[in-house]
Amino acid sequence: MGVGGGRRGPPGLEALKLRASECIEAAAERLGALSREIWAAPELAYEEHGAHRALTRFFGREAPDPPGPCGRTTCWTPPSGPNGRRRPGSGAPAAGLPLRVRRAAGLGHACGHNLIAEVGAAAPGAEGGLETLREAAPPVQIIVLGTPAEEDGGGKIDLIEAGAFNHLDVVFMAHPSQENAAYLPDVAEHDVTVKYHGKTSHAAAYPWEGVNALDAAVLAYNNLSVLRQQMKPTWRVHGIIKDGGVKPNIIPSHAELVYYLRAPSMKELSTLTKKAEDCFRAAALATGCSVELIGGAHDYYNVLPNRSLAKAYVENGEKQGIEFISDDSVLNGLSGSTDFGNVTFVVPGIHPYFYIGSDALNHTEEYTVAAGSQEAQFYTLRTAKTLAMTALDVIFKPGLLERVREDFKLQLQKEEFLNATREDTPAVA
């Protein structure tokens, strides 16, 4: 979102917040229908065509056939407003609000991405923000971004590379969870596919002629299990053996693993990745196989916190009756990974988590059911209202945008970002 700072806050700021809340409440039935439509027909990464059509209809236009700004047909920027278009360097406000929709394979919307889309449609960029800002003095541009493939590919990273975030001042989104938190430590992630190549032979008649790729995969799995003894408590390594052969009496000439590596920062992730790659290569050496290490399309960066945005969000949320978890719980906890982390290295942003009325854990069948329930609607709309109110604070409260920008700069300085030293191209040993 973009906002010109230093304006005097008008006496009607609280009235504008009330109006935003009323607009969202008035659209509750329409927003709920949007969420249910997306929830009922889950789609995989970069295949979110039904959700794309539903969201573009919601914003009053037909879904375009050509690719969107990131080169994908499910990546898009709908019409935005309300009172004036923001030009680069104009000083007028511009707010970004990513919508993301993608199901977990085999589980449906097990992370509640239908609710993320609903928040994005309801909060600063749609029913609440647009109606409210028609009554406001400063020219403000709201940009709602359709961002596919959040968990597998990184649609927001595609948009970053296409320049979609270049002229935004602040970006908002919110994610369903088991608790309410203005910030949780989403960690950096590197995905790697490991392919071992050996030699086929009859496992009973001529085993000495074979080079067993499955043995290499098993050794790699065990190497990483041994590595865990020396891993930091905040590091995560998890993977599967995707391919281990065809028949028991044929020595496998090919085996494949897929691993996710996670750490609190890109610097630590680089260290962890080097250790894991050594484990993969050692298994190849021990078995006589060759190995390919193929990195994912994008690394996911850790989400940078923004103290000023979080403070404003909590203040508005508490007025809505939201009970937030303690700071100790935030500092001692870990979350998953998101391509929104990459966004927070480009523009100040906030990525709060919100309770949806269920204690079920994300990426389970129970959470899929909870994400589609009527009970979740109250909590989702409450979060949308809180984000809309926080956006109004950034626009109208004197000095807040400057503090947000300063927090952003300080976080970048603290990060000691080392991603540029790593190569993402496939490596063969």
N, C-alpha and C positions, 0 to 999 in steps of 0.2 A: 504494500500500500504506500502511496506517496502522499506526503503532507508537507505543506509549508509551515515551518515552525515559527514560534515567537508571537503568534496571534494572541490577543486577549481572549480568554474564554468568555463566551457570551453568557448572560445570566440565564439563558434558556437551555443550558447543556443538559440538565437533569430532565427537562421537558422533552428534549430530543431523544434522550435515552428511553423515556417512557413511550414515546411515539414509536421508536424502533421495536420495542417489545410488543406493543399492540399490533404492529404490522405483521410480525412473525406469528403471533397468536391467531390473527385473523386468517392467515394462510395455512394454519395447522392441517386442515383436511387435505389440501392440495399437496402439501409437503409430505404428509404421511403416505398419500397415494403414490408419489414419486418414489419414496423409499421402498414401499412394498413391491412396486413394479420391478425395481432393480434387484431386490432380494429374491424375488420369485424366479428369476432367470439368470443365475450366476454364470459368469463368463471368465475365461482365462486371459492372461496377459496379452495385450495388443489385439485381443479378439472381442473387446467390449462393445460390440456394435449395437446391441439392444440398449445398453445403458447410455450409449452415445445418443441414440435416437430419443430416448426418454428425456435426457437432460436438455438437448437442443430444443425439443418441443416445449419443455418447461420454460425456456427462455424466449419462446415465441418465434422460432424459425425452424425450417426443415434442416435436417442433418445434411451437410454438404458431402458430396462424393469425393472431391479431391483431398489429398492429405492435408492435415493441419500444420501449424507452425513448426512442429518437430518432425515432419515428414511421415507421420502415421495417420491413418484415417480416424483413429479414436482419440486423437490429440487435437484440442481445439480451444479457440478463444471466442466466446459469444459476444454479441453486442453489449456495450457497457455504457455507463453514464454516471450521474444523471445530468448535472448542470455544467456542461462544458467538457470539451476533450482536453486532456493534458498533453502538451507537446514537450518533448525533451528540452529541459532547461527553462521551462515556463514558470517553475516554482509552484504550480498548482499540485494538489494532492493526487496520488495514485496508489490504490490499494490492490494487492493481489490476493486471490483466494482460490487455492487449488481444490478441485473436486477429484476424488480418486475412487475408482471402482475396479475391484479385481477380486475374484474368489480364490480361496485356498483349494488346491487340486483335491477333488474327492470329498470336500466338506461343505461346499457352498460358501456363503458369506460368513465364514467362521471367524473373521476379524472385524465384522461390522462395517465394511466399506460402504454399504448402502447408506449407513447413518452418516458417514463422513461426507458423502455426496449431499445428503439432506442438509447437514450443517452448512456446507458450502453454498447451497442454494438459498438458505434462509438468512444467513448472517450478513456481514457487511456488503456482500456483493449482490444481494437479490432483494427479497421481500422486505427485510428490515432496513438495509442500508439505502437502497435506491429511493424508497418512499420518504425516508427521513431526510435525506440529503437534498431533496427537492425544496425543503423548507430552510436549508442552511445557506449562509452567505458565501463561504469560500467555494470556488470551483473545485470539485473533487471528482476524480475518475476512479471508478471501481472496475477492476479487471478480474473476471472469473475464468480460470484456466481449467480445461479438461485435461487431466494428467493420468494416463493409463499406466498399467504395469508397475504399480508401486513396489511389489515384492519380488518381481522377476523381470528384470530388464531396466527399470528406472525411467519411467516416462518424464519425471521432472528433470532428470539429467539431460534427456533429449531436448527439453524445452530450454534449459540453461544454455546448451550448446547452440540453440537456434536464436538466442538473445531475448527470449520472452520475458526475462526478469530484469533486463538491463535498466529500465527506467522506473522501477517500482521502489517505493520507500520502505514499505513494511508488508510482510506476507503473513496471513493467518490460516490456520486449519486446526482441526481437533480430531482426536482418535478415541474410539470406545475402549474401555478397560474395566477393571474391577474396582477402581477408586477414582477420585477426582484429584488431579494434580496439575498445576500450571506448567510443570516441567518434570519429565523423567529422563534419566540418562540413556537415551537411544544411542547405541554404540556403532562404531565403524565396522564395515563388513567387506570381506573379499571372498568371492566364490571361485572355486577352482574345480575343473574336471580333470581327472587323472586317468590317462589311458596307458595300459601296459601291453606291449606286443611281444609275444613269444613265438613258439613253434609247435604246431600240432603233431601229435604222434599217438599211436595206440597205447593206451595206459597200461595194458597187461602185457602185450607182446614186445613193444619196443619203447618202454618208458625213457630209456637213456637218450633216445633221439629227440625227445621233446624239451621244450623250454616253457615252463608252466607260468602263464600270466596270472592265473588265480592265486598261486603261491605268492607272487609279488603283491597282489592286492591285499591278501591276508596279512603279510608282513607289514605293509604300510599301515594297515588298520591297527596292528599291535604296536608298531613304532609310535604312533600318535597316542595310544593308550599309555605307553611308558612316558612319553613327553609330558603328560598331564601332571606328573609328580613335580615337575619344575615350572609349571605354568602359574602365572599370577591368578589369584581368585577371581579377578574380573575378566579373564580371557575365556573365550568359548570356542570349542572346536567340535563340530558334529557333522557326520556324513553317512553315506550309504554305499554299499557295493551294488552298483547298478547292473553290471554284467559280469558273470563269473563262469561262463562256459555254456556248452550245449548239452553234452551227455557225460555221465560219469566215466565212461570208458574212452573218452577222447580228451587228451591233455589240452586244456584251453590255450589257444594262441592269442586270445584277447581277453582282457578284463578291464573294467571301468569303475571308478569311484567318483562320487560327487561330494565335495566338502564345502561347508561354510565356516569361515574363520572370522571371529569377532573380537574387538578390543575397544577400550574406552576412547582411544584417539587414533588418528592416522599414523602417528609416530609409533605407538605400540603395535598397531596392526602390521606395520612394516616388519617389525621384529618378529612377531608371531608367524607371519607368512614365510619368512626366511627359514625358521625352525621347521615348519611343516613341510616346506619344499625339500629340505634336507632329508626328512623322514621318507618322503616319496621316492627320492632318488636313491637312497640307501637300499630300499626294497628292490629296486631295479638292479642295482649292482650285485646284491646277494643272490639273485635268481638268474642273472644273465639276460634279463629282459631289457628292452628299450622302453622309455617312458616319455609321454607328452604331458606337459602341464599347461592347461588352457584356462586362462583367467576369464571371468565373466565379462560381459559387455561393459559394465561400469562397476567401480568400487563405490560403496555407500559410505559417506562421511558421517561422523558422529554429529548429533544435533547440538548446535551451540546455544546455550541458554542466553536469555536477555532479561536481566534483572528488572529493568524498568517496565517492559511489557508484561512480565509475569506479575509484578506488583499491581499493575492496573487491572489485570485479568482477575486476580484474587479478590481485590476490593469490589469489583463489580459482581463477581460470582457469589461472594458472601452476602451481598444485598439480595441475590436471587435465592438464598437459602442453601447454597452449595457448601458442603463441609469438605475441606481439603485435608489430605494427609499431611503429617508433620514434615518439617524440613529434614529431620533425621531419617525418616522413611525414604525420602527422596534421595538423600546422599548415599544411603546404604543399599539402595535397590538398583537393579539393572532392568533394562527393557530390551526390546528387539532392535531392529535396524530399519531405517526408512530412507528413501531418496529425498525426503524433506531435509535431511541433514545436509546434503549438498547445497540445497537452497540457502540454508542459514550461513554458508560461507560466502554467499553472493549478496544477500540482502538481509537486514534484520527480520526475524520472524518469531512466531510463537506456535508451539505444537502441544497444547495441553491435552490431557487425557480426561475422559469423563465416564462416570459410572452409568450403566444402562438398566439398573434394577435387577441384576443377576450377579451371583458370585461365581458363575461358570468361568473357566479359563479360556482365553483366546485360542483359536485354532483347535477347537473341539466341536463335536456335534452339538453339545449343549449350548455353546455360545452362538452357533448358527441359529438355533431356535430363538434364543434371547434377542438376537439382532433383528429378527423379524417380528417381534412381539409388539403388541400395543403398549405395553408398559414402558418399553424403551423410548416411546415418543415423548413422554414428558421430559425425560432427562436430556434427550437430544435437542429439543426446542429450547430448553433452559440454557444449554451450552451455546446454542446459536445466538440467543439474546445476549449472553455475556460477551461473546466475541464482538457483536455489533456495538455494544456499549463501550468496549475497549477501543474499537476503531474510532468512535466518536471522541473518546478522550485524547487519542493521538492527534486527531484533527484540531481539536479546539483547546485543549489544556496548554497554557503557555509553557514553553520549554520542554514539553514531554518528548517530542520528536527528537530534539537535540540530545536528550539524555539516552534515548533509545539508540541513536547513532553512535554515541560515545561508548555505550555498553558493547555494541557490535564491534567497534574497533579494538577495544580492550580484549575481547574474547579471541579475536583473530591473532592478536599479539601473543597471547598466552598459549595458543594452540601448538606452536612450534611445528607447523605443518610441513611434512616431508613427502607428500605424495608424489611430487615431481621426480623424485629419485627412483621410482619404481616403474618397471616396464610392464605393460599389460598385454604385450604380444605373446603368442604361444611360445613356450620354450621346449626344446627337445634335448633329451640327454641320452 
